[in-house]
Amino acid sequence: MDDTCANCGEILRGAYCHGCGQKRFTEADRRLGHLLRQSLAVLTDLDGRLWGSLRGLFFRPGLLSRDYLDGRRRRWMSPIALFLLANVLYFVLPVGVTDFNLSLHEQLRQPVHGAMVKRLADARIQARTRAGVERWSRLPEANRPPAPRPVLLADVAEEYGARAGDVGKALVVLHVPLLALGLMACFFRVRRYFAEHLVVAMHEFTFLLLFFQLVLLPAGWLFLWLGGAPSAGQVPPWALVASLLLVGGHFALALRRVYAAPAWAAVLLPVPLLWLMMKGSELVYRPLQFLATWAIT
């Protein structure tokens, strides 16, 4: 048996290292059973950092951010780890947030880059129509249909839609620095670093993603099963309004706890922050989502 810690090299005097706290590494730790037991322990440890962080994120708005900014970090998962967890769930589950996954028809209606989208779409339709005519003309006359099939906007939109979801999931991270810039602008008197505003934005956006994927999306399936929703993932208008109020309330409480904002500011500031987020999405995220999706279709 090795008498030195595999992690830090300290001399071991028991089952655990007195220097770093890691358990003594044994041959059994290399086996699949150990990995499975370790994974099960993490998932079922309701007092562990994962579940504790999720409880704090959902039911004590702003606590994780406040503790992180004040240096009390050991009891919580890091903001990046939680955000990556939310992104993994968002990537594997069906897309439930339309602003992160705009269709080609929605991109055409955008005020900033809609004209560019139309030019590129028209050019692609024309190019594919010409290519289709050339292929049609090379076919033997006996096997040739009466006319080449025209390429329609619907064809291009269908190809675009097949890729837009994955691209949107990859680019969703861009909303975090946009929200952080909004927080920095609204709370410039607090004199915090941009990275600290980024932590708050990361926690709130993690909550938003998890709320939509773990609460709103299953609620849409439930309403569909009960016959109260037109299609999977959709919820009645009253449920959507209630969800927006819950998200807004969570954000207001988080601002009050993290920035010690007065009650009136915590209630009103989400409105300009939401506007800044929407403008940032309109100017940055949506054009990038279109260009990235267009380049791979």
Disulfide bonds with the S-S distance in Angstrom:
none
